[in-house]
Amino acid sequence: MAQALIDESPKPRRGRPALNGSGDKRGKGKRLRRTGKELVQFRAMLKAERKKGVPVAELALKHNISSAYIYLLP
């Protein structure tokens, strides 16, 4: 009976989860460098979402950026 329970249990995942990407200008494995006005808008949007209480992990996955980048914003 114990062996049946062990066999039915889900296998643990290892490593990082696959990122879906936001689908905008990003191809498979390509990075997007934001510059100028776009960068200013992006940072302002991140700050606004953080003030609303959106979790950092959720923002990082949604926008395909690191959580450390969000924490470094002034």
N, C-alpha and C positions, 0 to 999 in steps of 0.2 A: 504494500500500500504506500509506503514511504517512497519507494522508487518511482511509482507512478506519479506522485506529486512532484518529484524532482524533474522527471521527464517533461511534465506539462508546464513547468515554470518557464517564463520568458528568459532568453539568454541575455546576459549583460552586454551593453554596447560599450565599445572601447574607442578612444580617439575623439576627435572633434566631430560634431554633427555637420552634415553637408549644408552649405549655405545656398539658399535659393536665389539670392540676388534680387534686386528690385525690378529687373527686367528692362529698365530704361536703357541707356546707351551702353550697357555692359554686355559684352559677348562672353563666351565661355572662357573664364580665366583671365579676362582683360581688366585692367584697372582704369578708372576714370579719374582724371585729375581736374579738380574744380579750381577755377581761377577767377579773379576779379569780382564782378557783381554777383555771379553765381555762387561763389564761395561765401560772400557776405550774407546772401539770402539763406544759404544752407545752414550756416552757423546760427543765424537769428532764429530759423525754424527749429533747430535742435534745442536752443535755449528755451524757446516758447513751449515746446512739448515737455521739456523737463519741468518747467514751472507748473504745467498742468498735472504733473505727477506720473507721467509715462515712465515705466522702468527703463533703465539704461540698456539692459540686455535686449529688450524688445526693440528699442531704437537701433541698436547695433546690428541686429539681424535684418531689420527692415531696410536699412540704408547701406548694408554691406560695409560697415566700418567697425573699428575696434571700440570696445567699451572704454579703453584708456583714452582714446581721442575725445570722447564725450566728456570724460572727467577733467581733461586738460583745458576745456573751454573756460574762458574767464567769466 
